[in-house]
Amino acid sequence: MRPLDSSGVAEVPEPGLRLTDDAPQGAIEEPAAAEAAGTPGTGRCWLFRSSPCGLCAPQVASLFVKKVQDVHAVEISAFRCVFQMLVIIPCLIYRKTGFIGPKGQRIFLLLRGVLGSTAMILLYYAFQATSLADATVITFSSPVFTSIFACIFLKEKYSPWDALFTVFTITGVILIVRPPFLFGASAAGGGESYSLHLKGTIAAVAHAVFGALTLVILRKMGKSVDYFLSIWYYVILGLLESIIILFIIGEWSLPYCGLDRLFLILIGLFGLGGQVFLTKAIQIEKAGPVAIMKTMDVVFAFIFQIIFFNDVPTWWTVGGALCVIASSTGAAVRKWCQGSK
């Protein structure tokens, strides 16, 4: 399995983080995850090379989040945490790691759980509030925030290239948001639809920020914390946070529609499937190519949005997507080239 990102699906290696000296070049960015996943093999993954399953599975889970009609985003997060908890508990028992963690790392585990679960809730809200393509593209701004936070908290170098990628990402997000004071009311759209779009966009940006902080914490903990234990804190604190929020906002209810219940199950299944496929790819391929291929999430988001919601993305969204993908791909290529030297 692959460490979960803040939305509950597999994390993509972040170009903004450097590997430790004891980690092999091209390994995944979170050392704890690399340790749990096993030592990368020398062979090639026929599944990763010939099948898009590992790429589209997380986006399929996002599609089902968007399709759920009568379930609040926070409640979807709670169901997702329960599903993952049923998988993680047997793993912790088998590995005999305990459920608390090393004494010196518990504060980081708590922060990882709270920040990661908050990011997951924000992402699910973004999927429900704005278009699938817009939310997906904005989440790709996470590497930019990771580079900034790694520079601040881990004292890692922030190069001029990182600054350039930041500018590209900000430009892409602005094209997607289309604030009226820059684009005028006609380009931005008006009324309640734009207000909801703006809320979803803000939630997606907040998800990217919290997700980046989560990755920095994982980087800080390194190999001292078992991978499954990190996920355990994520799901248990995520479930607790979701329940508290649901009781505060009064949105706790079982889905009335049987189709929504099916979607909730599929969200868990495809999310877990995405972890398995992506982990296999990471084990036998360098982080750079996998990070580049992960940008296919945006392509799948556009395709799903057109097919399942009959919603053709605007040229503003396409332009913003190109800027963000250029930034993410450029950072991944630069990291890949540095690791190949």
C-alpha positions in Angstrom: 0.0 0.0 0.0 1.0 3.6 -0.6 0.7 6.4 2.0 -2.5 8.2 1.8 -2.6 11.8 0.7 -4.9 14.3 2.4 -7.9 13.1 0.3 -7.4 9.6 1.4 -5.8 8.3 -1.8 -2.3 7.6 -2.7 0.2 10.4 -2.3 2.3 11.5 -5.2 5.9 12.2 -4.6 6.4 15.9 -4.1 9.2 17.6 -6.1 9.7 20.1 -3.3 11.2 17.6 -0.9 14.7 16.2 -1.0 15.6 12.7 -0.1 17.6 11.9 2.9 21.1 10.7 2.4 20.2 7.1 3.4 17.3 7.0 0.9 18.1 5.8 -2.7 17.7 8.3 -5.5 14.3 7.9 -7.1 12.7 6.5 -4.0 9.4 7.9 -2.8 9.6 11.1 -0.9 8.2 9.8 2.4 10.9 7.5 3.8 8.4 5.8 6.1 6.3 4.8 3.1 9.3 3.5 1.3 10.2 1.3 4.3 6.7 -0.1 4.5 6.3 -0.7 0.8 9.5 -2.7 0.7 12.7 -2.2 -1.2 12.2 -1.3 -4.8 12.8 -4.1 -7.2 15.0 -4.0 -10.2 12.4 -5.2 -12.6 9.7 -3.4 -14.5 6.0 -3.3 -13.6 4.0 -4.7 -16.5 0.9 -3.4 -14.8 2.1 0.1 -14.5 3.5 0.1 -18.1 0.5 -1.4 -19.7 -2.5 -0.4 -17.6 -3.9 3.0 -16.6 -5.6 1.5 -13.5 -3.2 3.0 -11.0 -3.7 6.4 -12.6 -7.4 6.5 -13.1 -8.5 4.7 -9.9 -8.1 7.7 -7.5 -9.9 9.9 -10.0 -12.7 7.4 -10.3 -13.1 7.7 -6.5 -13.3 11.5 -6.9 -15.9 11.0 -9.6 -18.1 9.0 -7.1 -17.6 11.8 -4.5 -19.0 14.2 -7.1 -21.9 11.8 -8.0 -23.1 11.4 -4.4 -26.1 13.7 -4.1 -27.5 13.5 -0.6 -24.4 13.0 1.5 -22.4 15.9 2.9 -18.6 15.9 2.1 -17.8 15.5 5.8 -20.0 12.4 6.1 -18.3 10.9 3.0 -15.0 11.5 4.8 -16.3 9.7 7.9 -17.4 6.7 5.8 -14.0 6.7 4.0 -12.2 6.6 7.4 -14.3 3.7 8.6 -13.5 1.7 5.5 -9.8 2.4 5.8 -9.8 1.6 9.5 -11.0 -1.9 8.7 -8.0 -2.4 6.5 -5.4 -0.7 8.8 -6.2 -2.4 12.1 -5.3 -5.9 10.9 -2.1 -4.5 9.4 -1.1 -2.9 12.7 -1.8 -6.1 14.6 0.2 -8.2 12.1 3.2 -5.8 12.2 3.0 -5.5 16.0 3.7 -1.8 15.9 1.1 -0.8 18.5 -1.5 2.0 18.1 0.3 4.9 19.8 3.7 5.3 18.3 7.1 6.4 19.5 7.0 8.9 22.4 9.0 11.6 20.6 6.9 11.4 17.4 3.3 11.4 18.8 2.9 15.2 18.4 3.9 14.8 14.8 1.5 11.9 14.3 -1.3 14.0 15.9 -0.5 16.9 13.5 -0.4 14.5 10.6 -3.7 13.1 11.4 -5.5 16.4 12.0 -4.0 18.2 9.0 -4.4 15.2 6.7 -8.0 14.6 7.6 -8.9 18.3 7.3 -7.4 18.3 3.9 -9.5 15.3 2.9 -12.7 17.0 4.1 -11.8 20.1 2.2 -11.1 18.2 -1.0 -14.4 16.3 -0.9 -16.2 19.6 -0.3 -14.3 21.1 -3.3 -15.5 18.2 -5.5 -19.1 18.8 -4.5 -19.0 22.6 -4.7 -17.1 23.1 -8.0 -16.4 21.2 -11.1 -14.3 18.0 -11.0 -11.7 19.5 -13.4 -11.3 22.7 -11.5 -10.9 21.0 -8.1 -8.4 18.4 -9.5 -6.3 21.1 -11.2 -6.0 23.2 -8.1 -4.9 20.3 -6.0 -1.8 20.0 -8.2 -0.6 23.3 -6.6 0.3 21.3 -3.6 4.0 20.8 -4.7 4.5 24.6 -4.7 3.3 24.9 -1.1 5.4 21.8 -0.1 8.5 23.5 -1.4 7.7 26.7 0.5 6.9 24.8 3.8 10.0 22.6 3.4 12.1 25.7 3.1 10.6 27.2 6.2 10.4 24.2 8.5 13.0 21.9 7.2 15.5 24.5 6.0 15.6 23.0 2.5 16.7 25.1 -0.4 14.1 27.2 -2.3 15.7 27.7 -5.8 14.8 30.2 -8.5 13.2 27.3 -10.4 10.9 26.7 -7.5 9.9 30.4 -7.6 9.2 30.1 -11.3 7.0 27.0 -10.8 5.2 29.0 -8.0 4.4 31.8 -10.5 3.0 29.3 -13.0 0.8 27.6 -10.4 -0.6 30.9 -9.1 -1.3 32.0 -12.7 -3.2 28.7 -13.3 -5.3 29.1 -10.1 -6.2 32.7 -11.0 -7.3 31.6 -14.5 -9.6 29.0 -12.8 -11.0 31.3 -10.1 -11.4 34.3 -12.5 -11.8 36.9 -9.8 -14.2 39.6 -11.0 -11.9 42.5 -10.2 -9.4 41.1 -12.8 -11.7 39.5 -15.4 -14.9 41.4 -15.0 -18.3 40.0 -14.1 -18.9 38.5 -17.5 -15.9 36.2 -17.5 -16.2 35.3 -13.8 -19.9 34.5 -14.0 -22.3 35.7 -11.4 -24.9 34.9 -8.8 -25.0 31.8 -6.6 -23.2 29.5 -9.0 -20.0 31.6 -8.9 -20.3 32.0 -5.1 -20.4 28.2 -4.8 -17.6 27.9 -7.4 -15.5 30.3 -5.3 -16.1 28.4 -2.1 -15.1 25.2 -3.8 -11.9 26.8 -5.2 -11.0 28.1 -1.7 -11.5 24.7 -0.3 -9.3 23.1 -3.0 -6.5 25.6 -2.3 -6.8 25.0 1.4 -6.6 21.3 0.7 -3.4 21.9 -1.2 -1.9 23.9 1.7 -2.9 21.3 4.4 -1.8 18.5 2.1 1.6 20.1 1.7 2.0 20.6 5.5 1.1 16.9 5.9 3.9 15.9 3.5 6.4 18.1 5.4 5.4 16.4 8.6 5.8 12.9 7.0 9.2 14.0 5.8 10.1 15.2 9.3 9.2 11.9 10.9 11.1 9.9 8.3 11.7 6.2 9.0 11.1 6.5 12.7 7.4 6.0 12.4 5.8 2.9 10.7 3.8 3.7 7.6 0.7 2.0 8.8 0.8 3.8 12.1 0.8 7.1 10.3 -2.3 6.1 8.4 -3.9 4.9 11.6 -3.6 8.4 13.1 -5.0 9.8 9.8 -8.1 7.6 9.8 -8.9 7.6 13.6 -8.5 11.4 13.9 -10.3 11.9 10.6 -13.2 9.9 11.8 -13.3 11.8 15.2 -13.1 15.2 13.4 -15.8 14.2 10.9 -18.2 13.1 13.6 -17.7 16.3 15.6 -18.2 18.5 12.6 -21.3 16.5 11.5 -22.9 17.0 14.9 -22.1 20.7 14.9 -23.6 21.4 11.5 -26.4 18.9 12.0 -25.8 17.0 8.7 -25.4 13.5 10.1 -27.7 11.1 8.3 -27.5 7.8 6.4 -27.9 8.2 2.7 -31.5 7.8 1.6 -30.7 6.6 -1.9 -29.4 3.1 -2.4 -27.2 4.4 -5.2 -25.5 6.8 -2.8 -24.7 3.9 -0.5 -23.1 2.1 -3.5 -21.1 5.2 -4.3 -19.8 5.3 -0.8 -18.6 1.7 -1.0 -17.0 2.4 -4.4 -15.2 5.5 -3.1 -13.5 3.2 -0.6 -12.7 0.4 -3.0 -11.3 2.6 -5.8 -9.4 4.7 -3.3 -7.8 1.6 -1.9 -7.2 0.2 -5.4 -5.4 3.4 -6.4 -3.1 3.0 -3.5 -2.2 -0.6 -4.4 -1.5 0.1 -8.1 0.4 3.3 -7.4 2.5 1.6 -4.7 3.5 -1.1 -7.2 4.5 1.5 -9.7 6.5 3.4 -7.1 8.3 0.2 -6.0 9.9 -0.4 -9.4 9.9 3.0 -11.0 11.6 6.3 -10.1 9.6 9.0 -8.5 10.0 11.4 -11.4 8.2 9.4 -14.1 5.4 8.5 -11.7 4.9 12.1 -10.7 4.7 13.1 -14.3 2.3 10.3 -15.1 0.2 11.4 -12.1 -0.7 14.6 -14.0 -3.0 12.3 -16.1 -5.4 12.8 -13.2 -6.2 16.1 -14.8 -6.9 14.5 -18.1 -9.2 11.9 -16.5 -11.0 14.7 -14.6 -11.7 16.6 -17.8 -12.9 13.4 -19.5 -15.2 12.3 -16.6 -16.6 15.8 -16.3 -17.6 15.9 -19.9 -19.0 12.3 -20.0 -20.8 12.0 -16.7 -21.8 15.6 -16.0 -22.1 17.0 -19.6 -20.0 19.9 -18.4 -17.5 21.1 -21.0 -14.6 23.0 -19.2 -14.1 26.6 -20.2 -11.0 27.8 -21.9 -10.1 29.6 -18.7 -10.0 26.2 -16.9 -8.0 24.7 -19.8 -5.5 27.5 -19.6 -5.2 27.2 -15.9 -4.8 23.5 -16.1 -1.9 23.9 -18.6 -0.1 26.4 -16.3 -0.5 24.1 -13.2 0.5 21.0 -15.1 3.5 22.8 -16.6 4.6 23.8 -13.1 4.1 20.3 -11.6 5.7 18.5 -14.6 8.7 21.0 -14.6 9.3 20.4 -10.9 9.1 16.6 -11.4 11.5 16.7 -14.4 14.0 18.9 -12.5 13.9 16.5 -9.5 14.3 13.6 -11.8 17.3 15.1 -13.5 18.9 16.0 -10.2 18.5 12.4 -9.0 20.0 11.0 -12.2 23.2 12.9 -11.8 
